[in-house]
Amino acid sequence: MTKKNSMKNKVKNIEVNESMEKNSKDNLKITQNLDRIQHKIIVLSGKGGVGKSTVSVNLAFALSEKKYTVGLMDCDMHGPSIPKILGVEEKRPTATPTGFNPIMVTPRLKVMSIGFLLSDTDSPIIWRGPMKMGAIKQFIGDVDWGDLDYLIVDLPPGTGDEPLSIAQLIPKSDGAVIVTTPQDLALVSVRKSINFVKKMNIPVIGIIENMSGFTCPYCHKDIDIFKTGGGLKASVDLQVPFLGKIPLDPNIVTTGDSGEPFLTKHAKADASKAFTNIVEKIEQIVNKRS
């Protein structure tokens, strides 16, 4: 072996050792952070447009209203909408000696999203899988979440890089909540989501049927715009719990656009009552399994 090749091998070995040491430190930070979080719940959907992020926000807010300390982690790298829904898109994380702080929405609700790190909200994130994996590792390991009762992880639609990353980084989650709308097209994707989490050995907490029915404000008749009952049928067919239906409510849209909490602004609405009932079921399922 020439001196030149020997030197190259030494440099390569140093780089490998440094990489292994960094991964070991990262994994230790992730483990230490996760140990301070009592319950980890993953929210996902098989397709886009089912209101998954809105459901995640309102579930997290409802849990915080029950005096739990809650973290909300937005793992949608390409379409981070949670900062806008919560009205905190102008805020930026602050650095700490060990990482950085999440954004405090209320004294009991913390949130982290790639949206807080973009200089321009119109700038696209053009990343391949390894970069997204790295960002999610930082969200778990470098964010100073502190002691949490619940961490809600909002994933982008589908079964790609981000869900796979979360399944690897949080192997002992309490389970997944699948969000769907009632029509047949969405339910095809629900089955894929259920099969995905089962293959990843993630427990299924249950299915939420969003946009399920609409009450006309003029004639007060119920209208099934996207059909109804599909989520319940899927839960029976796939033998997983059904958590409940959330009706269409225009106020969910207006409060999301204005960054106001729907549950407090419209506490008496049928959708607010549905969220409250769903949270109670999730509590029961998670506590029973614990």
C-alpha positions in Angstrom: 0.0 0.0 0.0 1.4 3.4 -1.0 1.8 6.2 1.5 -0.9 8.2 -0.4 -3.5 5.4 -0.1 -2.6 4.8 3.5 -3.2 8.5 4.2 -6.6 8.4 2.4 -7.7 5.4 4.4 -6.7 7.1 7.7 -8.8 10.2 6.7 -11.7 8.0 5.7 -11.6 6.1 9.0 -11.5 9.4 10.9 -14.6 10.7 9.0 -16.4 7.4 9.7 -15.6 7.6 13.4 -16.7 11.2 13.6 -19.9 10.4 11.8 -20.6 7.5 14.2 -19.8 9.7 17.2 -22.2 12.4 15.9 -25.0 9.9 15.3 -24.5 8.4 18.8 -24.8 11.9 20.4 -27.9 12.7 18.3 -29.5 9.4 19.3 -28.8 10.1 22.9 -30.4 13.6 22.7 -33.4 12.1 21.0 -33.7 9.4 23.7 -33.3 11.9 26.5 -36.0 14.2 25.0 -38.5 11.3 24.4 -38.0 10.1 28.0 -39.5 13.4 29.2 -42.6 12.9 27.1 -45.3 10.7 28.5 -47.5 10.1 25.4 -46.5 10.4 21.7 -49.4 10.4 19.2 -48.9 10.4 15.4 -51.6 12.0 13.2 -51.6 10.9 9.5 -53.7 10.5 6.5 -53.4 8.5 3.3 -54.2 11.5 1.1 -54.1 15.3 1.2 -57.1 17.6 1.6 -58.8 15.8 4.5 -58.1 18.4 7.1 -55.4 16.5 9.0 -53.4 19.5 10.2 -56.6 21.3 11.4 -57.5 18.1 13.3 -54.0 18.0 14.8 -54.1 21.6 15.9 -57.5 21.2 17.5 -56.6 17.9 19.2 -53.5 19.5 20.7 -55.4 22.6 21.8 -58.2 20.5 23.3 -55.6 18.5 25.3 -54.0 21.7 26.5 -57.4 23.0 27.6 -57.6 19.9 29.8 -54.5 21.2 31.7 -52.1 18.9 29.9 -48.7 20.2 28.7 -48.7 19.6 25.0 -46.2 19.8 22.2 -47.2 19.9 18.5 -44.6 18.9 16.0 -45.3 19.8 12.4 -43.4 17.3 10.2 -44.8 18.5 6.9 -41.6 19.9 5.3 -43.2 21.0 2.0 -46.5 22.5 3.2 -46.2 23.6 6.8 -49.6 25.1 7.6 -49.7 24.8 11.4 -48.0 28.1 12.1 -50.7 29.9 10.1 -53.5 28.0 11.7 -52.2 28.9 15.2 -51.5 32.6 14.2 -47.8 32.4 15.1 -46.2 32.3 11.6 -44.2 35.5 12.4 -42.5 34.0 15.4 -39.0 32.5 15.4 -37.4 30.0 17.8 -34.7 31.2 20.2 -31.4 29.4 20.7 -30.5 27.6 24.0 -27.2 26.0 25.2 -28.5 22.6 24.1 -30.6 23.5 21.0 -33.5 25.8 20.6 -36.9 26.6 22.2 -40.2 25.7 20.5 -42.7 28.4 20.0 -45.1 29.0 23.0 -48.7 29.3 21.7 -50.2 29.2 25.2 -48.5 28.4 28.6 -49.5 24.7 28.0 -49.0 24.4 24.2 -45.7 24.4 22.4 -45.1 24.0 18.7 -42.3 23.5 16.2 -42.4 23.7 12.4 -40.1 24.2 9.5 -42.3 27.2 8.7 -40.6 29.1 11.6 -37.2 28.7 10.0 -38.1 30.0 6.5 -37.1 33.5 5.6 -39.9 33.7 3.1 -43.2 31.8 3.4 -43.3 31.5 -0.4 -40.0 29.7 -0.6 -40.3 26.0 -1.4 -38.5 23.3 0.5 -36.7 21.2 -2.2 -35.2 18.4 -0.1 -34.7 14.7 -0.6 -35.3 12.1 2.0 -32.0 12.3 4.0 -32.4 16.1 4.6 -36.0 15.6 5.8 -34.9 12.9 8.1 -32.2 15.2 9.5 -34.7 18.0 10.1 -37.1 15.6 11.9 -34.2 14.4 14.1 -33.4 18.0 15.0 -37.1 18.6 15.8 -37.0 15.7 18.3 -33.5 15.9 19.6 -32.5 19.6 19.5 -35.8 21.3 20.4 -36.1 21.8 24.2 -39.6 20.4 24.6 -39.1 19.9 28.3 -41.6 17.7 30.2 -44.7 17.0 28.1 -47.9 15.0 28.8 -48.5 14.7 25.1 -46.6 15.2 21.9 -48.8 15.4 18.8 -46.8 14.7 15.6 -48.5 16.0 12.5 -47.3 14.2 9.4 -47.8 15.0 5.7 -50.2 12.8 3.7 -49.0 9.5 2.4 -46.5 6.9 3.5 -43.2 8.4 2.4 -40.1 9.7 4.0 -41.5 11.6 7.0 -43.8 8.8 8.3 -40.9 6.3 7.9 -38.6 8.7 9.7 -41.0 9.1 12.6 -41.5 5.3 12.8 -37.8 4.9 13.2 -37.1 7.8 15.5 -40.1 7.2 17.8 -40.4 3.4 17.9 -42.4 3.4 21.1 -45.2 5.8 20.3 -48.7 5.4 21.8 -50.1 5.0 18.4 -51.5 6.6 15.2 -54.7 8.6 14.6 -55.9 8.3 11.0 -57.9 11.2 9.6 -60.2 10.7 6.6 -63.2 12.2 4.9 -66.2 10.0 4.3 -66.1 9.5 0.5 -64.8 6.2 -1.0 -61.8 7.9 -2.7 -60.4 8.9 0.7 -61.2 5.5 2.3 -59.0 3.7 -0.2 -56.1 5.7 1.3 -57.2 4.9 4.9 -56.6 1.2 4.3 -53.1 2.0 3.1 -52.4 4.1 6.1 -53.7 1.4 8.5 -51.6 -1.2 6.7 -48.5 1.1 6.9 -48.7 1.7 10.6 -49.3 -2.0 11.3 -46.2 -2.9 9.2 -44.2 -0.3 11.2 -45.5 -1.9 14.5 -47.3 1.3 15.5 -50.5 0.8 17.4 -53.7 2.2 15.8 -55.5 4.5 18.2 -58.4 5.0 15.8 -60.0 6.7 12.8 -61.5 10.2 12.7 -64.1 11.0 10.0 -63.6 14.7 9.2 -66.0 16.9 7.1 -68.8 14.5 8.0 -72.1 16.1 7.3 -73.1 19.8 7.3 -76.1 21.5 8.9 -77.7 24.2 6.7 -77.8 27.4 8.7 -81.1 28.4 7.0 -83.2 25.3 6.8 -81.3 23.5 9.6 -81.3 20.3 7.5 -78.4 17.9 7.6 -76.6 17.6 4.3 -74.0 14.8 3.6 -71.8 16.7 1.2 -69.0 14.1 1.2 -71.3 11.2 2.2 -71.2 9.9 5.8 -70.3 6.8 7.7 -67.3 5.8 5.6 -64.9 6.1 8.5 -67.0 4.0 10.8 -67.3 1.3 8.1 -63.6 1.3 7.6 -63.0 0.9 11.3 -65.3 -2.1 11.4 -63.8 -3.7 8.3 -60.2 -3.1 9.6 -61.1 -3.9 13.2 -59.7 -0.6 14.6 -61.5 1.9 17.0 -63.7 4.6 15.5 -63.0 7.9 17.4 -65.8 10.0 15.9 -67.2 12.3 13.3 -66.3 16.0 12.9 -69.0 17.9 10.9 -68.2 20.6 8.3 -68.2 24.1 9.9 -67.3 27.3 8.0 -66.0 28.7 11.3 -63.1 26.2 11.3 -62.0 27.8 8.0 -62.3 31.4 9.2 -60.6 30.8 12.6 -57.8 28.8 10.8 -57.2 31.7 8.4 -57.2 34.2 11.2 -55.0 32.2 13.5 -57.7 31.9 16.3 -58.5 28.8 18.4 -61.7 27.4 17.0 -62.5 25.5 20.2 -62.6 28.5 22.4 -64.1 30.9 19.9 -66.9 28.5 19.0 -67.1 26.3 22.1 -70.8 25.4 21.6 -70.5 24.4 18.0 -71.1 20.7 17.1 -67.6 20.4 15.7 -66.1 21.6 19.0 -68.2 19.1 20.9 -67.0 16.4 18.5 -63.3 17.4 19.1 -63.9 17.2 22.9 -65.5 13.7 22.6 -62.7 12.5 20.4 -60.0 13.7 22.8 -61.8 11.9 25.7 -61.7 8.7 23.7 -58.0 9.1 22.8 -57.3 9.7 26.5 -59.1 6.5 27.5 -57.4 4.4 24.8 -53.9 5.7 25.6 -54.3 5.4 29.3 -55.7 1.9 29.1 -52.7 0.8 26.9 -50.2 2.5 29.3 
